[in-house]
Structures are given as C-alpha cells and as structure tokens.
C-alpha cells in the first residue's frame, strides 16, 4: 500500500484504486486525473494490450477499473497503474463541462424548501440564492442511474435527511441530504429534503440511458418560474 493510495483486486476482472477516504475536491481530482490518464492511453502500455481496459467507474475517492481477463491480468494492471500514479502531481486534469440545469424552487416543486430555510435561519429567497449561487462538481454517479452526487454546497444550508424517507419522489427533484445536494433523475423513493425540480428529462431509457453529464463535470442550477417550468416540461416531454 502506498501512502496516498491502495490498489485492491475486485473479483477476477477488476481492481480498485483507493485514495484518501475523504469527500474532498482534491481527492476526487486524483480519481478523475487517473481516469483521464487511462482514457488517453488507448494503445498497448507497459505490457497491458490496447483495449484491455473495459470500463471505469469513478467514486468519491476511488476508481473501479474493469479489464478483460483474456487479454491481461491483475499483476500487469497493477504495475501499469503504479507507474501512472508515480507522477500524479504533474497531471493536468481537464476541468470538465459546465452543465446548466433550470430549477423551479419551492411550492409544489420543492415542498421542503420551507424546512430548509427554517433549519438554516434564512429566508426561502436566501436559500435559493445560496443554492444556485455556485457551481457543483459531480463527484460520482450512483444510487439511481444518473444520480449526481454534488460537492461544494455552502455549509449554511446543510440540512439533515428526512427521518422517514418518501416512497415516491418525482423525476427531476433537486434535494439536500446532509452536506450534499443532488438530482433525482427518475422517480424513486428517497430521503433527501426536496427544494426544487428541474423540467429537464435527465435519464432517458429510450436513448440507452444517455445523460447530459458525467462524473467530473460541473452543474450550475438556474432558478426559473413555475410558468417557465411548465413550458420547458412540455418541450422536454412531447
């Protein structure tokens, strides 16, 4: 085990590179930088043949890498990764795309906004301004297909999850759960405090689950009115 990372086998066709167990931007940057290095090395590299890496799944502080066991093995993958990780400090990771997500806050689209405001000792307008006033890094996708776990929320609006989760949360709901914020891309149960909803159809099974974002991108929430929400919803769901 290295001082800053550990490489672990996961079954017979995957391994995981684990960095410091913290939810921090600088740690997640290492995850994304390693993914980018592997993406930018499509040819045979240090004994690992081209095309041997099948899939990469980033998380808060780790990268899960699936490989073809008929083309390479754990030891070869481990040695290649150790070499790539030697100069991680020099890696210039691309910033990722900035995705703007329109959100109608409060009312029937964000029924917990009042509670969040009361918990924070702020007005609803101040919560909206704070929540939409910064860009959020997508640390990882999980829980549901396309659910983005977003980092960097202002601590003034940290709010605990619901004591009893809801059995049905509408697709597009924007919520706060503890120190994080995120978007429910499809209808599901959930325990986050709902402060708004986007009319944008984020997850579309008819398009192979194509998403408008990926881990490493950034999201900016744009407040819109109910009238704007309804207009955009009709356009998205025709």
C-alpha positions as CSV (number, residue, x, y, z in Angstrom):
1,X,0.0,0.0,0.0
2,X,1.3,3.5,-1.0
3,X,1.0,6.4,1.4
4,X,-1.7,8.1,-0.7
5,X,-3.4,5.2,-2.5
6,X,-4.1,1.4,-2.4
7,X,-4.7,-1.0,-5.3
8,X,-7.1,-3.8,-4.5
9,X,-8.3,-6.8,-6.6
10,X,-12.1,-6.9,-7.1
11,X,-13.0,-10.4,-8.4
12,X,-11.2,-11.9,-11.4
13,X,-11.7,-9.0,-13.8
14,X,-11.5,-5.7,-11.9
15,X,-9.4,-3.8,-9.5
16,X,-9.9,-0.6,-7.5
17,X,-7.5,2.3,-6.8
18,X,-8.5,3.8,-3.5
19,X,-7.2,7.2,-2.4
20,X,-7.6,9.0,0.9
21,X,-11.1,8.2,2.3
22,X,-12.4,11.8,2.3
23,X,-15.1,13.6,0.4
24,X,-12.9,16.4,-0.8
25,X,-12.4,18.0,-4.2
26,X,-8.6,17.5,-4.2
27,X,-9.1,13.8,-3.5
28,X,-11.7,13.4,-6.3
29,X,-9.4,15.3,-8.6
30,X,-6.9,12.4,-8.3
31,X,-9.7,9.9,-9.2
32,X,-10.6,11.9,-12.3
33,X,-7.0,12.5,-13.3
34,X,-6.2,8.8,-13.2
35,X,-9.3,8.1,-15.3
36,X,-8.2,10.7,-17.8
37,X,-4.7,9.1,-18.0
38,X,-6.2,5.7,-18.7
39,X,-8.5,7.2,-21.3
40,X,-5.6,9.0,-23.0
41,X,-3.6,5.7,-23.3
42,X,-5.6,3.7,-25.9
43,X,-2.5,1.8,-27.2
44,X,-0.6,-1.0,-25.6
45,X,1.1,0.3,-22.5
46,X,3.6,-1.4,-20.1
47,X,2.5,-4.9,-21.1
48,X,-1.2,-4.1,-21.0
49,X,-2.6,-4.5,-24.5
50,X,-4.8,-2.0,-26.2
51,X,-8.5,-2.4,-25.4
52,X,-7.8,-4.4,-22.2
53,X,-9.5,-1.8,-20.0
54,X,-13.2,-2.3,-20.5
55,X,-14.9,0.2,-18.1
56,X,-14.0,2.7,-15.4
57,X,-16.4,3.8,-12.6
58,X,-15.3,6.8,-10.5
59,X,-16.5,7.3,-7.0
60,X,-15.7,10.0,-4.3
61,X,-12.2,8.7,-3.5
62,X,-11.7,5.6,-5.7
63,X,-11.7,4.3,-9.3
64,X,-13.0,0.9,-10.2
65,X,-11.4,-0.5,-13.3
66,X,-12.8,-3.5,-15.2
67,X,-10.4,-5.3,-17.6
68,X,-10.5,-8.2,-20.0
69,X,-9.0,-11.2,-18.2
70,X,-8.3,-12.9,-21.5
71,X,-6.0,-10.1,-22.5
72,X,-4.3,-9.1,-19.3
73,X,-4.2,-9.9,-15.6
74,X,-4.3,-8.3,-12.2
75,X,-0.5,-8.0,-11.8
76,X,0.1,-6.4,-15.2
77,X,-2.7,-3.9,-14.5
78,X,-1.4,-3.2,-11.0
79,X,2.1,-2.5,-12.3
80,X,0.8,-0.2,-15.1
81,X,-1.3,1.8,-12.6
82,X,1.6,2.1,-10.2
83,X,3.7,3.6,-13.0
84,X,0.9,6.0,-14.0
85,X,0.4,7.1,-10.3
86,X,4.1,8.0,-9.9
87,X,3.6,11.4,-11.5
88,X,0.1,12.2,-10.5
89,X,1.2,15.5,-9.1
90,X,2.1,16.6,-12.6
91,X,-1.2,15.5,-14.2
92,X,-3.3,18.4,-15.6
93,X,-6.8,17.3,-15.4
94,X,-9.4,18.9,-17.8
95,X,-11.9,20.9,-15.9
96,X,-14.9,19.1,-17.3
97,X,-18.1,20.6,-18.8
98,X,-20.4,23.1,-17.1
99,X,-24.0,21.9,-17.4
100,X,-26.8,24.4,-16.6
101,X,-29.9,22.8,-15.0
102,X,-33.0,25.0,-14.8
103,X,-34.8,24.6,-11.4
104,X,-38.2,25.8,-10.1
105,X,-37.6,26.2,-6.4
106,X,-40.3,25.8,-3.7
107,X,-44.0,25.4,-3.8
108,X,-45.3,22.2,-5.3
109,X,-41.9,21.6,-6.9
110,X,-39.9,21.9,-3.7
111,X,-42.0,21.1,-0.7
112,X,-39.1,21.1,1.8
113,X,-37.8,24.5,1.0
114,X,-39.6,26.0,4.0
115,X,-38.0,23.4,6.3
116,X,-34.5,24.0,4.9
117,X,-34.9,27.8,5.3
118,X,-36.1,27.4,8.9
119,X,-33.3,25.0,9.8
120,X,-30.8,27.4,8.3
121,X,-32.4,30.5,9.9
122,X,-32.7,32.1,6.5
123,X,-35.5,33.2,4.1
124,X,-36.5,30.9,1.2
125,X,-35.1,33.5,-1.2
126,X,-31.7,33.4,0.6
127,X,-31.7,29.6,0.4
128,X,-32.4,29.7,-3.3
129,X,-29.7,32.4,-3.9
130,X,-27.1,30.4,-1.9
131,X,-28.0,27.0,-3.6
132,X,-27.9,28.5,-7.1
133,X,-25.0,30.8,-6.5
134,X,-22.2,28.4,-7.1
135,X,-21.1,25.6,-9.4
136,X,-21.1,22.0,-8.2
137,X,-18.6,19.3,-9.0
138,X,-20.1,15.9,-9.9
139,X,-18.1,13.6,-7.6
140,X,-19.8,10.4,-8.8
141,X,-23.0,8.9,-10.2
142,X,-24.8,6.3,-8.1
143,X,-27.9,5.2,-6.1
144,X,-30.0,5.6,-9.3
145,X,-28.9,5.7,-12.9
146,X,-27.6,9.2,-13.4
147,X,-28.0,10.4,-9.8
148,X,-25.2,13.0,-9.4
149,X,-23.6,13.4,-6.0
150,X,-22.5,17.0,-6.0
151,X,-19.8,18.5,-3.9
152,X,-19.2,22.1,-2.7
153,X,-22.5,23.1,-1.2
154,X,-22.5,26.1,1.1
155,X,-22.5,24.9,4.8
156,X,-25.1,27.4,5.7
157,X,-27.8,25.2,4.0
158,X,-26.6,21.8,5.2
159,X,-29.8,20.0,6.2
160,X,-30.3,16.5,7.7
161,X,-32.2,13.9,5.6
162,X,-35.8,13.1,6.4
163,X,-36.4,10.8,9.4
164,X,-38.7,8.7,7.3
165,X,-37.9,8.5,3.5
166,X,-40.6,9.1,1.0
167,X,-41.8,6.2,-1.1
168,X,-42.2,8.4,-4.2
169,X,-40.1,11.3,-5.3
170,X,-40.8,12.8,-8.8
171,X,-38.1,12.6,-11.5
172,X,-36.1,15.9,-11.7
173,X,-36.4,16.7,-8.0
174,X,-33.5,18.6,-6.5
175,X,-32.7,17.8,-2.9
176,X,-30.4,18.3,0.0
177,X,-29.1,15.4,2.1
178,X,-26.7,16.5,4.9
179,X,-23.7,18.2,3.3
180,X,-24.6,17.3,-0.3
181,X,-27.1,18.2,-2.9
182,X,-28.2,16.2,-5.9
183,X,-30.9,15.5,-8.5
184,X,-33.3,12.5,-8.8
185,X,-33.1,11.7,-12.5
186,X,-36.1,9.3,-12.3
187,X,-39.0,8.6,-10.0
188,X,-37.9,6.7,-6.9
189,X,-38.0,6.5,-3.1
190,X,-35.7,8.8,-1.2
191,X,-34.9,10.7,2.0
192,X,-33.4,14.0,0.9
193,X,-35.1,17.3,1.5
194,X,-36.7,18.5,-1.7
195,X,-36.1,22.2,-2.5
196,X,-37.0,22.3,-6.3
197,X,-37.4,20.4,-9.5
198,X,-36.0,20.6,-13.0
199,X,-38.2,20.1,-16.1
200,X,-35.2,18.6,-18.0
201,X,-35.5,14.9,-18.7
202,X,-32.2,13.7,-17.4
203,X,-32.4,9.9,-17.8
204,X,-33.9,8.5,-20.9
205,X,-34.0,4.7,-21.3
206,X,-35.2,5.1,-24.9
207,X,-31.8,6.7,-25.6
208,X,-29.7,4.0,-24.0
209,X,-29.7,5.9,-20.7
210,X,-27.8,8.8,-22.2
211,X,-27.1,11.5,-19.7
212,X,-26.3,15.2,-20.2
213,X,-23.4,15.0,-17.7
214,X,-20.8,12.6,-16.2
215,X,-18.6,12.4,-13.2
216,X,-16.0,15.2,-13.3
217,X,-18.4,17.7,-14.9
218,X,-19.9,20.7,-13.1
219,X,-23.6,21.6,-12.6
220,X,-25.0,25.1,-12.3
221,X,-28.6,25.5,-11.1
222,X,-30.6,28.2,-12.8
223,X,-33.7,29.4,-11.0
224,X,-36.9,29.6,-13.1
225,X,-40.5,30.4,-12.5
226,X,-43.4,27.9,-12.5
227,X,-44.5,29.2,-15.9
228,X,-41.1,28.6,-17.3
229,X,-41.0,25.2,-15.7
230,X,-44.3,24.2,-17.3
231,X,-43.2,25.5,-20.8
232,X,-39.9,23.6,-20.6
233,X,-41.5,20.5,-19.3
234,X,-43.9,20.4,-22.3
235,X,-41.0,20.8,-24.7
236,X,-38.9,18.1,-22.9
237,X,-41.7,15.5,-22.7
238,X,-43.5,15.9,-26.0
